[in-house]
C-alpha cells in the first residue's frame, strides 16, 4: 500500500514585518527633522493674518452700510489685536450696549514693518492717526467711506527681530478713505507688490 504524500500548503506572505514598518517610520522621522526647520510657519501665519484682517475690515465696511451706523476698527499693537465696535449712535466712542469684537493675531505675527521699505501710506507700523480709546483706529461710515486713509504693516516676529532671511514675511493692508476699499500688499524682500 502506497502512501500518498501529504499535501503541501503554500504560505503567501502578506503585509509587512515589524522591522520593515520601523525602518519606514525612522526614515519618515529623519525626513521631518531635516525638512521642518526650513518650513517658514511665520510666512503662512502672516498670509493668514493679512487675509483675516483684510476680511474683517471689509466686513466692518459692509456692516456700516447695511446697519446704517458707524463701525470703528481699533488696532491694539500691544495685545496684537483688532477690535471692532458697532458705534450705533455715531458718536465715535464706545458706549454701553454697543457690540465689541476682538480678533487676536497668530503667535508669530506682529504689527510691524521690520526692515521693509515704507509704502506711500507712511512708515509707522499703524499709520492711522485717528484714535479711539487711545488706540489708532479707522471708522467706516454708513456710506461706505472710511474716516481716513491709512495702513497697517504685519510681519513675523523673526523679521521684526532682524532675521534677513524672513524679510519677505512683511505684508501691508491699506484703506482708501473715499471708497473704504482695502488694498493688499506683499513684500518680496526687495520690493512691494499689490495683491495676495
BAGU-963562 format. One line per field, with one value per atom (N, C-alpha, C): residue number from 1; z negated, x negated, y; atom name. Coordinates in nm, 2 decimals. Layout:
<rs>
vexba <- (NUM ...)
pz <- (Z ...)
px <- (X ...)
py <- (Y ...)
seba <- (CA ...)
</rs>
This chain:
<rs>
vexba <- (1 1 1 2 2 2 3 3 3 4 4 4 5 5 5 6 6 6 7 7 7 8 8 8 9 9 9 10 10 10 11 11 11 12 12 12 13 13 13 14 14 14 15 15 15 16 16 16 17 17 17 18 18 18 19 19 19 20 20 20 21 21 21 22 22 22 23 23 23 24 24 24 25 25 25 26 26 26 27 27 27 28 28 28 29 29 29 30 30 30 31 31 31 32 32 32 33 33 33 34 34 34 35 35 35 36 36 36 37 37 37 38 38 38 39 39 39 40 40 40 41 41 41 42 42 42 43 43 43 44 44 44 45 45 45 46 46 46 47 47 47 48 48 48 49 49 49 50 50 50 51 51 51 52 52 52 53 53 53 54 54 54 55 55 55 56 56 56 57 57 57 58 58 58 59 59 59 60 60 60 61 61 61 62 62 62 63 63 63 64 64 64 65 65 65 66 66 66 67 67 67 68 68 68 69 69 69 70 70 70 71 71 71 72 72 72 73 73 73 74 74 74 75 75 75 76 76 76 77 77 77 78 78 78 79 79 79 80 80 80 81 81 81 82 82 82 83 83 83 84 84 84 85 85 85 86 86 86 87 87 87 88 88 88 89 89 89 90 90 90 91 91 91 92 92 92 93 93 93 94 94 94 95 95 95 96 96 96 97 97 97 98 98 98 99 99 99 100 100 100 101 101 101 102 102 102 103 103 103 104 104 104 105 105 105 106 106 106 107 107 107 108 108 108 109 109 109 110 110 110 111 111 111 112 112 112 113 113 113 114 114 114 115 115 115 116 116 116 117 117 117 118 118 118 119 119 119 120 120 120 121 121 121 122 122 122 123 123 123 124 124 124 125 125 125 126 126 126 127 127 127 128 128 128 129 129 129 130 130 130 131 131 131 132 132 132 133 133 133 134 134 134 135 135 135 136 136 136 137 137 137 138 138 138 139 139 139 140 140 140 141 141 141 142 142 142 143 143 143 144 144 144 145 145 145 146 146 146 147 147 147 148 148 148 149 149 149 150 150 150 151 151 151 152 152 152 153 153 153 154 154 154 155 155 155 156 156 156 157 157 157 158 158 158 159 159 159 160 160 160 161 161 161 162 162 162 163 163 163 164 164 164 165 165 165 166 166 166 167 167 167 168 168 168 169 169 169 170 170 170 171 171 171 172 172 172 173 173 173 174 174 174 175 175 175 176 176 176 177 177 177 178 178 178 179 179 179 180 180 180 181 181 181 182 182 182 183 183 183 184 184 184 185 185 185 186 186 186 187 187 187 188 188 188 189 189 189 190 190 190 191 191 191 192 192 192 193 193 193 194 194 194 195 195 195 196 196 196)
pz <- (0.00 0.00 0.00 0.10 0.11 0.04 -0.02 -0.09 0.00 0.01 0.09 0.00 0.07 -0.01 -0.07 -0.18 -0.24 -0.15 -0.14 -0.06 -0.11 -0.02 -0.06 -0.07 -0.18 -0.19 -0.16 -0.08 -0.04 -0.12 -0.18 -0.26 -0.18 -0.16 -0.09 -0.19 -0.17 -0.27 -0.24 -0.33 -0.31 -0.42 -0.39 -0.50 -0.51 -0.62 -0.64 -0.78 -0.78 -0.91 -1.00 -1.13 -1.23 -1.19 -1.15 -1.11 -1.00 -0.89 -0.78 -0.82 -0.90 -0.95 -1.03 -1.11 -1.19 -1.10 -1.00 -0.91 -0.84 -0.79 -0.73 -0.82 -0.95 -1.05 -1.07 -1.09 -1.11 -0.99 -0.87 -0.75 -0.75 -0.77 -0.78 -0.88 -1.00 -1.11 -1.08 -1.02 -0.98 -0.87 -0.78 -0.68 -0.74 -0.84 -0.91 -0.98 -1.05 -1.13 -1.03 -0.91 -0.82 -0.75 -0.72 -0.65 -0.73 -0.85 -0.94 -0.96 -0.99 -1.01 -0.89 -0.77 -0.65 -0.62 -0.69 -0.66 -0.74 -0.67 -0.73 -0.78 -0.90 -0.95 -0.97 -1.00 -1.01 -0.89 -0.77 -0.64 -0.62 -0.66 -0.64 -0.74 -0.86 -0.96 -0.92 -0.86 -0.81 -0.70 -0.60 -0.50 -0.56 -0.66 -0.72 -0.79 -0.86 -0.94 -0.84 -0.73 -0.63 -0.57 -0.54 -0.49 -0.59 -0.72 -0.82 -0.85 -0.87 -0.89 -0.78 -0.65 -0.54 -0.53 -0.56 -0.56 -0.67 -0.78 -0.89 -0.86 -0.79 -0.75 -0.65 -0.55 -0.45 -0.52 -0.61 -0.68 -0.76 -0.83 -0.90 -0.81 -0.69 -0.60 -0.55 -0.52 -0.48 -0.59 -0.71 -0.83 -0.84 -0.83 -0.84 -0.74 -0.62 -0.51 -0.54 -0.57 -0.59 -0.72 -0.82 -0.95 -0.96 -0.87 -0.87 -1.00 -1.05 -1.16 -1.14 -1.21 -1.20 -1.26 -1.21 -1.27 -1.28 -1.41 -1.44 -1.45 -1.38 -1.39 -1.46 -1.58 -1.65 -1.63 -1.64 -1.62 -1.75 -1.82 -1.95 -1.93 -1.90 -1.87 -2.00 -2.11 -2.24 -2.26 -2.23 -2.25 -2.12 -2.01 -1.88 -1.85 -1.86 -1.84 -1.75 -1.69 -1.61 -1.69 -1.72 -1.79 -1.70 -1.69 -1.60 -1.69 -1.68 -1.76 -1.68 -1.71 -1.64 -1.71 -1.65 -1.70 -1.66 -1.73 -1.69 -1.69 -1.78 -1.78 -1.71 -1.64 -1.56 -1.64 -1.77 -1.85 -1.86 -1.79 -1.79 -1.93 -2.01 -2.13 -2.16 -2.25 -2.29 -2.40 -2.38 -2.48 -2.53 -2.65 -2.70 -2.60 -2.58 -2.49 -2.34 -2.31 -2.17 -2.16 -2.06 -2.04 -2.01 -2.07 -2.05 -2.03 -1.93 -1.89 -1.88 -1.93 -1.93 -1.85 -1.77 -1.69 -1.72 -1.77 -1.81 -1.70 -1.67 -1.57 -1.62 -1.52 -1.55 -1.63 -1.70 -1.78 -1.71 -1.59 -1.52 -1.45 -1.46 -1.38 -1.47 -1.42 -1.50 -1.40 -1.45 -1.37 -1.36 -1.24 -1.22 -1.08 -1.04 -0.90 -0.89 -1.00 -1.00 -0.93 -0.84 -0.76 -0.62 -0.59 -0.46 -0.44 -0.31 -0.28 -0.31 -0.34 -0.37 -0.24 -0.24 -0.13 -0.14 -0.04 -0.04 -0.16 -0.23 -0.34 -0.46 -0.47 -0.59 -0.64 -0.74 -0.78 -0.92 -0.99 -1.12 -1.10 -1.21 -1.20 -1.17 -1.23 -1.21 -1.17 -1.05 -1.01 -1.03 -1.08 -1.11 -1.23 -1.21 -1.32 -1.41 -1.36 -1.45 -1.56 -1.68 -1.80 -1.86 -1.91 -1.99 -2.11 -2.23 -2.35 -2.35 -2.29 -2.29 -2.19 -2.11 -2.01 -1.87 -1.78 -1.64 -1.58 -1.50 -1.45 -1.32 -1.25 -1.14 -1.15 -1.11 -1.12 -0.98 -0.96 -0.84 -0.86 -0.77 -0.78 -0.70 -0.72 -0.66 -0.51 -0.45 -0.30 -0.25 -0.34 -0.29 -0.30 -0.31 -0.32 -0.45 -0.45 -0.58 -0.63 -0.76 -0.82 -0.77 -0.72 -0.68 -0.60 -0.52 -0.46 -0.56 -0.54 -0.64 -0.61 -0.68 -0.66 -0.78 -0.78 -0.89 -0.82 -0.88 -0.84 -0.93 -0.88 -0.95 -0.92 -1.02 -0.99 -1.09 -1.06 -1.16 -1.27 -1.38 -1.49 -1.45 -1.36 -1.32 -1.23 -1.14 -1.06 -1.14 -1.24 -1.32 -1.41 -1.45 -1.52 -1.44 -1.31 -1.22 -1.14 -1.14 -1.06 -0.91 -0.84 -0.70 -0.61 -0.64 -0.56 -0.57 -0.66 -0.68 -0.64 -0.58 -0.54 -0.44 -0.37 -0.28 -0.35 -0.49 -0.57 -0.59 -0.54 -0.57 -0.47 -0.52 -0.45 -0.49 -0.41 -0.44 -0.40 -0.47 -0.43 -0.44 -0.33 -0.33 -0.30 -0.36 -0.34 -0.27 -0.17 -0.09 -0.15 -0.19 -0.26 -0.18 -0.05 0.01 0.04 0.07 0.10 -0.01 -0.10 -0.21 -0.16 -0.04 0.02 -0.05 -0.07 -0.13 -0.02 -0.03 0.07 -0.01 0.06 0.00 0.06 -0.02 0.03 -0.03 0.06 0.02 0.05 -0.05 -0.03 0.00 0.11 0.15 0.10 0.02 -0.03 0.03 0.14 0.20 0.26 0.28 0.34 0.30 0.30 0.27 0.39 0.38 0.49 0.44 0.51 0.47 0.50 0.41 0.42 0.32 0.33 0.24 0.27)
px <- (-0.08 0.00 -0.09 -0.07 -0.15 -0.08 -0.16 -0.10 -0.12 -0.02 -0.04 -0.10 -0.19 -0.25 -0.15 -0.18 -0.09 -0.08 0.03 0.05 -0.04 -0.10 -0.18 -0.10 -0.12 -0.05 -0.14 -0.09 -0.17 -0.13 -0.23 -0.21 -0.25 -0.16 -0.20 -0.21 -0.31 -0.34 -0.25 -0.18 -0.10 -0.13 -0.13 -0.16 -0.31 -0.34 -0.48 -0.53 -0.65 -0.71 -0.73 -0.75 -0.77 -0.89 -1.00 -1.12 -1.10 -1.03 -1.00 -0.93 -0.83 -0.75 -0.84 -0.92 -1.01 -1.11 -1.16 -1.25 -1.18 -1.06 -0.98 -0.96 -0.92 -0.89 -1.02 -1.13 -1.26 -1.30 -1.28 -1.31 -1.22 -1.09 -1.00 -1.04 -1.07 -1.11 -1.23 -1.33 -1.46 -1.43 -1.34 -1.30 -1.23 -1.14 -1.08 -1.18 -1.27 -1.37 -1.46 -1.49 -1.57 -1.49 -1.36 -1.28 -1.21 -1.17 -1.09 -1.16 -1.29 -1.35 -1.34 -1.33 -1.32 -1.18 -1.08 -0.94 -0.92 -0.87 -0.85 -0.71 -0.68 -0.55 -0.50 -0.59 -0.56 -0.50 -0.56 -0.51 -0.36 -0.33 -0.19 -0.10 -0.15 -0.07 -0.05 -0.15 -0.14 -0.04 -0.04 0.06 0.20 0.22 0.35 0.39 0.30 0.33 0.37 0.30 0.33 0.47 0.50 0.64 0.74 0.72 0.82 0.85 0.74 0.76 0.83 0.78 0.85 1.00 1.03 1.17 1.25 1.19 1.26 1.28 1.18 1.20 1.32 1.32 1.43 1.56 1.57 1.69 1.74 1.65 1.68 1.74 1.69 1.74 1.88 1.90 2.03 2.14 2.09 2.18 2.23 2.13 2.16 2.27 2.26 2.35 2.49 2.49 2.61 2.69 2.61 2.68 2.70 2.64 2.65 2.61 2.49 2.43 2.27 2.20 2.05 2.00 1.89 1.83 1.68 1.63 1.49 1.41 1.29 1.19 1.07 1.03 0.92 0.80 0.68 0.56 0.48 0.48 0.41 0.28 0.18 0.05 -0.01 0.01 -0.05 0.01 0.14 0.20 0.22 0.16 0.17 0.32 0.40 0.54 0.61 0.72 0.80 0.94 0.99 1.11 1.21 1.33 1.43 1.55 1.60 1.70 1.82 1.94 2.06 2.09 2.07 2.09 2.24 2.33 2.47 2.52 2.47 2.51 2.42 2.32 2.22 2.15 2.12 2.05 1.90 1.85 1.70 1.65 1.73 1.68 1.76 1.71 1.77 1.86 1.99 2.09 2.15 2.21 2.27 2.37 2.37 2.46 2.42 2.31 2.26 2.17 2.19 2.12 1.98 1.89 1.75 1.69 1.61 1.55 1.40 1.32 1.18 1.12 1.03 0.96 0.81 0.75 0.61 0.53 0.41 0.32 0.26 0.21 0.14 0.01 -0.04 -0.16 -0.28 -0.31 -0.43 -0.41 -0.29 -0.26 -0.25 -0.31 -0.31 -0.27 -0.22 -0.21 -0.35 -0.39 -0.53 -0.57 -0.67 -0.72 -0.86 -0.92 -1.05 -1.15 -1.23 -1.32 -1.27 -1.14 -1.09 -1.07 -1.09 -1.07 -0.93 -0.91 -0.78 -0.70 -0.57 -0.49 -0.45 -0.38 -0.34 -0.24 -0.19 -0.10 -0.17 -0.30 -0.38 -0.46 -0.55 -0.64 -0.61 -0.51 -0.47 -0.41 -0.42 -0.36 -0.21 -0.14 0.00 0.01 0.05 0.04 0.17 0.28 0.40 0.37 0.41 0.38 0.50 0.62 0.74 0.73 0.77 0.76 0.90 0.93 1.05 1.00 1.03 0.98 0.83 0.76 0.62 0.55 0.63 0.57 0.59 0.49 0.52 0.64 0.72 0.84 0.88 0.97 1.04 1.19 1.27 1.41 1.47 1.56 1.63 1.77 1.81 1.94 2.04 2.17 2.28 2.28 2.21 2.20 2.08 2.01 1.90 1.77 1.76 1.63 1.56 1.43 1.36 1.33 1.30 1.27 1.14 1.04 0.91 0.84 0.74 0.65 0.56 0.51 0.41 0.38 0.29 0.24 0.19 0.18 0.12 0.02 -0.10 -0.20 -0.20 -0.22 -0.22 -0.35 -0.41 -0.54 -0.55 -0.64 -0.67 -0.76 -0.76 -0.85 -0.99 -1.03 -1.17 -1.21 -1.12 -1.16 -1.18 -1.09 -1.10 -1.23 -1.27 -1.39 -1.52 -1.50 -1.61 -1.66 -1.59 -1.63 -1.62 -1.73 -1.73 -1.66 -1.66 -1.60 -1.45 -1.39 -1.25 -1.19 -1.26 -1.21 -1.09 -1.08 -0.97 -0.84 -0.84 -0.73 -0.64 -0.68 -0.61 -0.50 -0.38 -0.26 -0.21 -0.12 -0.05 0.09 0.18 0.32 0.35 0.40 0.43 0.58 0.63 0.77 0.77 0.85 0.87 0.99 0.97 1.07 1.20 1.20 1.33 1.41 1.35 1.43 1.43 1.34 1.33 1.27 1.22 1.17 1.04 1.02 0.90 0.80 0.68 0.57 0.48 0.43 0.34 0.20 0.10 -0.04 -0.13 -0.22 -0.31 -0.45 -0.54 -0.69 -0.76 -0.84 -0.92 -1.06 -1.10 -1.24 -1.31 -1.26 -1.33 -1.23 -1.10 -1.00 -0.86 -0.77 -0.63 -0.55 -0.46 -0.37 -0.22 -0.13 0.01 0.07 0.16 0.23 0.18 0.25 0.21 0.08)
py <- (-0.11 0.00 0.12 0.21 0.33 0.44 0.51 0.63 0.75 0.83 0.95 1.06 1.14 1.24 1.34 1.39 1.49 1.61 1.67 1.79 1.90 1.97 2.09 2.21 2.28 2.40 2.52 2.60 2.72 2.84 2.90 3.02 3.14 3.23 3.35 3.46 3.54 3.64 3.77 3.82 3.94 4.03 4.16 4.26 4.29 4.36 4.40 4.35 4.32 4.28 4.40 4.38 4.48 4.56 4.49 4.56 4.65 4.61 4.70 4.82 4.81 4.92 5.02 4.97 5.05 5.13 5.06 5.13 5.25 5.22 5.33 5.45 5.42 5.52 5.60 5.54 5.60 5.70 5.65 5.73 5.85 5.84 5.95 6.05 6.00 6.08 6.16 6.10 6.17 6.28 6.25 6.35 6.47 6.44 6.55 6.64 6.58 6.65 6.74 6.69 6.76 6.87 6.85 6.95 7.05 7.02 7.11 7.24 7.25 7.38 7.48 7.42 7.51 7.55 7.50 7.54 7.67 7.77 7.90 7.92 7.87 7.88 8.03 8.11 8.26 8.31 8.27 8.31 8.28 8.16 8.11 8.19 8.21 8.29 8.43 8.49 8.63 8.63 8.54 8.54 8.52 8.43 8.42 8.54 8.61 8.73 8.84 8.85 8.95 8.93 8.81 8.78 8.80 8.76 8.77 8.92 9.00 9.14 9.21 9.18 9.24 9.20 9.08 9.04 9.11 9.13 9.19 9.34 9.41 9.54 9.55 9.46 9.46 9.43 9.34 9.31 9.43 9.51 9.63 9.73 9.75 9.84 9.80 9.67 9.62 9.64 9.61 9.62 9.77 9.86 10.01 10.05 9.99 10.02 9.96 9.83 9.76 9.80 9.83 9.87 10.02 10.10 10.24 10.31 10.26 10.33 10.31 10.39 10.38 10.25 10.20 10.08 10.12 10.12 10.16 10.03 10.04 9.93 9.99 9.93 9.98 9.88 9.93 9.84 9.84 9.74 9.73 9.65 9.73 9.67 9.59 9.65 9.59 9.45 9.43 9.30 9.22 9.27 9.20 9.17 9.28 9.25 9.36 9.32 9.41 9.41 9.53 9.54 9.62 9.55 9.61 9.65 9.77 9.83 9.88 9.84 9.89 10.03 10.14 10.27 10.31 10.25 10.27 10.41 10.50 10.63 10.73 10.68 10.75 10.87 10.84 10.94 10.92 10.82 10.79 10.75 10.70 10.64 10.51 10.44 10.31 10.33 10.31 10.33 10.19 10.19 10.07 10.01 9.88 9.82 9.81 9.88 9.87 9.74 9.67 9.54 9.56 9.48 9.49 9.35 9.33 9.20 9.22 9.12 9.13 9.01 9.04 8.93 8.94 8.84 8.84 8.78 8.84 8.78 8.65 8.57 8.45 8.48 8.38 8.39 8.45 8.42 8.46 8.59 8.65 8.77 8.90 9.01 9.13 9.25 9.36 9.48 9.53 9.55 9.60 9.59 9.67 9.67 9.60 9.57 9.51 9.60 9.55 9.64 9.66 9.63 9.66 9.81 9.85 9.99 10.03 10.16 10.21 10.24 10.21 10.25 10.39 10.44 10.58 10.62 10.52 10.54 10.59 10.57 10.61 10.49 10.53 10.43 10.37 10.43 10.37 10.24 10.15 10.02 10.03 10.13 10.15 10.30 10.34 10.48 10.55 10.49 10.56 10.66 10.78 10.89 10.91 10.88 10.89 10.79 10.83 10.74 10.73 10.61 10.59 10.50 10.54 10.47 10.47 10.57 10.58 10.49 10.42 10.33 10.38 10.36 10.40 10.33 10.40 10.34 10.40 10.33 10.38 10.36 10.45 10.44 10.43 10.33 10.31 10.37 10.46 10.53 10.46 10.50 10.43 10.44 10.54 10.54 10.46 10.39 10.30 10.37 10.50 10.57 10.54 10.56 10.55 10.69 10.70 10.83 10.88 10.80 10.85 10.74 10.79 10.69 10.64 10.52 10.47 10.32 10.27 10.13 10.07 9.94 9.86 9.77 9.76 9.66 9.54 9.42 9.30 9.23 9.17 9.10 8.98 8.89 8.78 8.83 8.76 8.80 8.79 8.70 8.68 8.80 8.84 8.95 9.08 9.10 9.22 9.21 9.09 9.07 9.09 9.11 9.14 9.02 8.91 8.79 8.83 8.85 8.89 8.79 8.66 8.56 8.56 8.64 8.64 8.77 8.86 8.99 8.98 8.87 8.86 8.82 8.81 8.78 8.91 9.03 9.15 9.17 9.22 9.25 9.38 9.44 9.56 9.56 9.63 9.65 9.79 9.85 9.99 10.01 10.12 10.16 10.29 10.30 10.42 10.50 10.62 10.70 10.72 10.77 10.79 10.67 10.56 10.44 10.33 10.34 10.24 10.11 10.11 9.99 9.95 9.82 9.76 9.72 9.76 9.71 9.62 9.52 9.42 9.44 9.43 9.45 9.34 9.29 9.18 9.23 9.21 9.24 9.12 9.12 9.00 9.00 9.09 9.10 9.22 9.27 9.39 9.49 9.45 9.54 9.50 9.60 9.57 9.54 9.45 9.41 9.41 9.47 9.48 9.35 9.30 9.18 9.07 8.96 8.85 8.80)
seba <- (N CA C N CA C N CA C N CA C N CA C N CA C N CA C N CA C N CA C N CA C N CA C N CA C N CA C N CA C N CA C N CA C N CA C N CA C N CA C N CA C N CA C N CA C N CA C N CA C N CA C N CA C N CA C N CA C N CA C N CA C N CA C N CA C N CA C N CA C N CA C N CA C N CA C N CA C N CA C N CA C N CA C N CA C N CA C N CA C N CA C N CA C N CA C N CA C N CA C N CA C N CA C N CA C N CA C N CA C N CA C N CA C N CA C N CA C N CA C N CA C N CA C N CA C N CA C N CA C N CA C N CA C N CA C N CA C N CA C N CA C N CA C N CA C N CA C N CA C N CA C N CA C N CA C N CA C N CA C N CA C N CA C N CA C N CA C N CA C N CA C N CA C N CA C N CA C N CA C N CA C N CA C N CA C N CA C N CA C N CA C N CA C N CA C N CA C N CA C N CA C N CA C N CA C N CA C N CA C N CA C N CA C N CA C N CA C N CA C N CA C N CA C N CA C N CA C N CA C N CA C N CA C N CA C N CA C N CA C N CA C N CA C N CA C N CA C N CA C N CA C N CA C N CA C N CA C N CA C N CA C N CA C N CA C N CA C N CA C N CA C N CA C N CA C N CA C N CA C N CA C N CA C N CA C N CA C N CA C N CA C N CA C N CA C N CA C N CA C N CA C N CA C N CA C N CA C N CA C N CA C N CA C N CA C N CA C N CA C N CA C N CA C N CA C N CA C N CA C N CA C N CA C N CA C N CA C N CA C N CA C N CA C N CA C N CA C N CA C N CA C N CA C N CA C N CA C N CA C N CA C N CA C N CA C N CA C N CA C N CA C N CA C N CA C N CA C N CA C N CA C N CA C N CA C N CA C N CA C N CA C N CA C)
</rs>
